[in-house]
Structures are given as C-alpha cells and as structure tokens.
Amino acid sequence: MSVNYNGIALVLNCGSSSIKYQVVDTTQEAPLASGLVERVTDHNEGVRAIIESLSAPDSGVDLDALTVVGHRVVQGGAEFSAPTVIDDSVEDAIAKLAVLAPLHNPGHVAGISAARAAFPHIPHVAVFDTAFHATLPEAAYSYAIDPHLAREHGIRRYGFHGTSHGYVSRECAELMGRDPKELRIITLHLGNGASADAIKGGVAIDTSMGLTPLDGLVMGSRTGAIDPAVVFHLHRAAGLDIDEIDNLFNKRSGLLGLTGYSDMRDVHKAIEEGSHEARVALDIYCRRIKGYVGQYMAQLGGLDAIVFTAGVGENDDIVRLQSLAGLEEFGIEVDPELNAGRKKAATLISTESSRVQVWVIPTNEEREIAVQSIAAVS
C-alpha cells in the first residue's frame, strides 16, 4: 500500500528581518495563500501577523486543518541528511550550526521558536537546503586540507538549493517519461544565488556551492569560485580585514561588482546601451555555467538532460542560449525559437535532433518543503 502524503502545510522561510510564508494543500497545484512579512524585529510578532492574515474570513485558509508547519533551513551540516521533526534538541542543533551559516540559521531558529510557540499542537519539520547533497561521494565533498582539521571544524562541501534541485530533477524525469534512476541530469538554479548540480540515478553526486553559498557560479552579488589567495592578497596589498573581504565577496561582487547591477535585466539593458563592462560580465556569467556543464558531463559519464530553473533560468533566454552555445558536438542543441521568451510552465527548448534534452522547469521550493514535511510526519 502506498503512503498518502497529502495534507496542508504552512511553509515558513524565516530570515533575520523577514518571513516568507505559503500555505500549501498538496492536492492542489496553487498555494492556498502566500505572503511576506518584512522589517521583522521580533519573530513572535512576525508569526502573529501571519496568523492574523491567515485568520481573515477571506484568506481561504482553515488554520485548524494544518497538518504540519514546514521550515526551510539553509544549513543542516553533517548532522541532518533528511527532513527532521523538530524538538528542543533539533532546534538547539540548528542554532549551533549558525557557525557555518551566520547569515541564515539564526533567523531560522528565531522563526522556528516563534512558530512552535504559536502552533504547539502541530508537528514542525525542518527541511534542509543541504540535505539533498548528503549523497555526495567523499571525493566530491572533501577539500584537500588536513582531514582532522576539516572534521573538527565541519569544513566540507555541503551544497545548497537542495529543495530546488531535487524538485526540478524529479519533474524533469516525469516530463521525459523516465525513471529518475535511469537518468543523468544537470540542474542549473540561476537566481540571485546560483548553483549547479550533477544528479545521477536521482541523487546528487556533485554541486557547485561549497562550505557556504559563496562558491561556484557567478551570482547577483557573490563572487562564485575564486582563487583563495585573493583573500591573502587583499589583506596584504589593500589592507582589508577578514570582515571587509567577507562583505566584499558576498555583497559587493558578482554581477553587482562587475557592472553596478545585481539584476540580470539591468545588465542586459546596460549592454543594449553599449556598456563594455556589462557585456564582459554576461560573458563571465555564461562561461562559468558552461564550464560546470562540461565538468559535470564528465563526472556523470554522459548526459540525458539539462534543466534551467529559478529567476534567471526561467526568464532569461539570452543566458540560456549563450550558456550552451558551442556544445553541439556534445549533443546539446538549443532551438532558438523554442527557447525564446520567459517560461511560466515547463518547456522543452532543445531541438528534435539534440541527444540531450534541455528543459526550463519553474521551481517550487515551497511545495517541495510542504511535501517533505508531510512525508516526515506521515
């Protein structure tokens, strides 16, 4: 007998000063409700504002019908490799992992604490961005440093955007009419944060983000992969301290650092107006994607499909086309007409003769969190 994972979940994504939320009925495609509470100084007040909104007669939500509250948590470390029902010990463990995700986990914990107090009789589940990458082989997640030092301080490749990579890879298999266990897929989550995954047989075998979400692809304001000696050079030659370099790499680099714009739409506009810097930035951005596609084709031993998703991946036909241009000899051919425009639904954009199918599949991380949370308590 198959397990019924249907139910209604309140999905919370709590940051340090904001709370995004959705109410997801897994028997329906569209969420019952969604919203954002901003300028949060007290997460208890933020959760109360959500409850007040969802309790309105016209909200379409019955809070008494909730099955579970699902919480997005960026960093699960090596401790959490699956969705986990939250108790006091789990909440404490997530708080301790803030050393690996100081910009994210403290806000998650504040939101978890507030939501558990507001909904004490409903199970709460943590769904970790890193959990999808718990399947990485040791050679993929290990760095070439002293292994004792690495274990002591939790230094390894964790990977992020796991709910998105997992969701779109399974959607891709379904659209292809294939068993995920048969497929080799590269997923490209291209948003303000960006990452690539190599997925073989339904599980991740490599990912571009590392100890933190800074590594890998060029992003809106993050460097992506960079020679670590740049840190030493900036300290010695420019006199920057560690916190200044951290801020530079995470908040003032990537597209923003190269062009002054973190939004790819603004980069395209600057290119149209003749900006050389913007043209070079786009070339760097797409060249980095192409490099990971080639690397992951080799790691996978071949390729069946590529999936573009998230804000840039779903909406930017120029990035999609340029990132895969010149790969026809490897069986990757994008049809310019099929690729044209923004994609609000799953769309096949490769040519009929392409050996590798190329898809644009809108991600739905909230739904994925809802499904995983309900499964964890079923």
N, C-alpha and C positions, 0 to 999 in steps of 0.2 A: 504494500500500500504506500502511495506517495504521500509525503508530508505536505500539509497545506500551510503555505507561508503567507496566506492572505491576512490582511489586518490593516489597521490605521496607525500610522506613526507620526509623532511630532518630531521633526528633524531640526536640530539646533546646531548652528555653526557660530560659536562664540569667540569673538576676538577680544582684544584688550578694551576697545571702546565701541564695539558694535555687536549686534546679534542678528544673524540672518536666520530665518525660520521658514519651514514649509510643513504643511500637514498633508501627508501622502496616504491615500487609500490605494493599496496595491491592486485592487480590482479595477481601478480606473486609470486612464492614461494621464490626465491632467491633475495637478495637485488641487486639493480642496481649498487651500489658502496658502498664501506666502507673503513675506514682508521682511522689512529690515528696521531694526531699532538702532539709531545712531546716537553718538555722543553719550555713550553709557559710562557713567562714573560709578554706578553701583549695579552689579549684575542682578541682584534681587529685584531692584526697581525695574530693570530691563525685562526680566521674565514676567513680572506683574503686568507690564504694559502689553506684552504678548498675550497673556491670558485675558486681559480686558478686551483686546481687539478680537480675539477668537470667541469670546463670550457674547459678542454683539449678536442680536437676533438675525442680522442679515449676513453673518460670516459664513454660513453653510457648514459649520463645524460643531459637532457634539463632543465636547471635551470628555464627557463620561464614557465615550466609546473608544477612547485611545487604547491601543494595545501596548504601546511602548513609546519611550522617548529615546530617540537615537541621537548620539552626539558625535560630531566629527572631531577627531583628534589627530593633529598632524603627526606627532612623534610618539610611536609606541616602543621604540628601542628594540632590543632583542627579546624583551620580556613578553611582548604581545604580538602574536602572529595570526590572530583571528579576532572577529568581533567578540567583545567580552562584557558580560553583565557586570555593572558597576556596583561595588560595595565600598566600604570605607577604605579597605586595603588597596583596591584598584585605584580609587581617587588619589590616595597618597602616592602610589607608584607613578601615576601620570604627573603629579606635581614634581616628583623627584627628577623626572625626565626633562624638566624645564632646562636643565643644564645643556641639553642637546638642542632645544628649541625655545630659547628665551623669548622670542617674539610671538610665539603661538601658545605653548602649553599653559602658561599662567592664565591667559584668558579663557582657555578651555576649562580649566579647573574651577575658575570663578563661576562660569556658567553652569557647570555640572553641579556644583554645590548649591547654587540658587535653584536650579530646576529640580533637584532631588528634594529640596525643602518644599517646593511648590507642588510637586506631584509625588508625595511619599508612598502612595499605594500602587504606583505603576512602575514596572521594571525599567531601568535605564541601561542602555547599552553603549559602549564606546566602540566606534568604528574607526580604525587607524589608517591614515594615508600610507603608512609604511608596511602594513600587514601583507598587502598583495606581493610585496617583494621579499617576503620571508623565504621564498623558494629559490632565491638566487644561489648558485653554487658558491662554495667558499672562494674559488678563484675569481669570481665576479665581485663579491662583496668585500674582499680583503684589500687593504692598501699595503704597499711594500715598505712597511716600517716594522720596528720591533713588535712582534705579536703580543708579548707580555704587556707592553705599554698600551697597545691598541685595546686589548681586552680590559685592562684596568680602567680605561677612560672611555670605553664604548665607541672607539674610533673604527668605523666601517662604513660601507655604502649601505644606506637604508632605503633610498628611493622615496619618492612622494607622488602625489596624484594617483595613488593606487586605486581608489574607487573609480576614477575616470578610466584608467587603462583597462581595468577589469571589465567595466560595463561595456565599453565600445568594442573590445575584442570579442566578447560573447555575442553582442549584437551583430558584429561582422560575420561570425561563423553562422549565425542563424540566417542572415541575409544570403549567404552563399549556399545555404542548404547543406552545410558540412558539420561534422562533429568537431568541436574545438580541439579534441585530442589529435586530430589529423593535420592541424594547420600550423604554419609558421607565419606569424603576423608581426609587423612593426606598427606600433601605435604612436602617433605624434600629437601630444596635448600641447597646443600652441595658444597660450593666453598671455596675460601679463607675466605670469610664471609659465615656464615651458619645459617639457621633458619628453624624452623618447623612451620607449620600452621595446625590448625584444621578447616575444611571447611564443613559446613552443609547447605544443600539446596542451594549451590552456593555462600554462603557468609562466611567470616571468623568469627569464634566465639572465637578463641584463637590463640596466636602466641608467639613464644619463645623470640624474641627480645623485648626490653622494651622502656624506655625513649630514649635510644641510641641503636646502633647496637652491644653493648658490651655484652648484656645479652644472656642467653640461651645455645646453643650448643657450644662445643669447636671448635675453629676456627684456621686459619693459624697462627695468631699472637695475637688473643684475648682470654681472659680467658673463656668467656662464664659465666654462672651463678657461683657466688662465694659469700660466706658469707660477707656482707658489713663490718663486724667488722674487716676483714683483712686490710681494709684501715686504721682504727684506730691503729691496732697493728703495721703495717709497719711504721706508723708515729712515734709512741711512742718508739717502740723497735729498729727499723732500722734507724730512723732519716730521713726518706724520706718525702719530702714535697708533696703537692697535685699534682703539675705538674709532679713530678717524678713518683708518683704512677699511674697517668693517662697514662703516657708514657709506664710504665711497663705493665699495664693491656691491653692496646690497641696494642702495637707494639712489646712487648718482651715476650708475654705469649703464651697460646695455644700450638699448636704443636711446634712452634719455641722455646718457653720457656722450654718445656719438653724434646726436642730432639736436638735443634740446627737447625732444618729444618722446614720451613713453608709449604713445598710442600709434599703432602702425598706420592708421588712417591719416594722421598728421604727417607721418614720414612720406607716404605716397603724395600727399599734397605738396610737400616741400620738393619732392623730385620733379613734379609737374612744373614747379616754379623755377627749376634749374639748379637746385641745391646739389653740389657735388658730394657734400658730407652725407646727405640723406641717401643718395644713390649707393655710396660705398657701404653705408650701414645696412641697407637692404641686401647687398651682395654678401656681406659678412653673415647676416642672419640666415640667408638661404644656403650659403656654402656650409655653414655649421650643420644644418639639418641634413644636407646631402651626405656629409661625412659620416654622420651617425647611421644613415640608411645603409651606406656601404659597409660600415663596420658590423652592423647587426645582421646584414645578409650573410656575412662570413661566419658570424657566431651561430646563426641559425642553420647554416648549411643549405641555404636556399630560401625561397620566399614565396608565399602564396598571396599575401595581401598587405597593403599599407592603408592605415586609417588616419585621416586628419580629423581633429576634433578641437573643441574649445573656441574662444572668441576669434582668434586669428585663423585657426584651422578651418572653422566652419564658414567664415565670411570673406576670406581674402583669397580670391582666385589667382592673383599675381604671385603671392607667396607659394601657393600650392604648385603652380606651374613651374616657377623658377627653381624651386627646391628639388624637383625631379627631372629637370631638363638635362638631356645628355645621357640618360640612363637607359636608352632604348636597347642598347646592346645587352643589357642585363634583364631584358624582358619587361621593362617598366615603361609604358606608353600612356601619357595622359591625353585625352581628347579635349582640345581647347574649347569646343562648343559645349560639351557636357560639363566641363569644369567652370564655365563662365558664371559669374554671379555668386551671391550669397546662397547658402543651402540651409533651409529650415527643416529639412527632412533628410533621411539617409539617401545618399545619391552615389551611384557608381559613375566615376569620372574617367575611367580608363577606356582605351579603345577595345574593340572586339578582338583584335589580334594580340593584345597585351597578355603576356604569360602571367603577370602579376596583376591582380585586381587592385584598383585604387579607389577607396571609398572616402566620402565625407559623411561622418555619423555624428549628429549632435549628442553631446554628452549629457548625462542626467545623474549627477553625483548624489543629489538628494534622494532620488528614487532608489539608487543603489544602497545608500545608507539605510533607508527605510526597510528594504528587502532583507538586508543582512541583519538589521536589528530584530526584525520579527522572527527571522530564522533562528536567531540566538536564544529566543525565549520560547520557541515552539516545542 
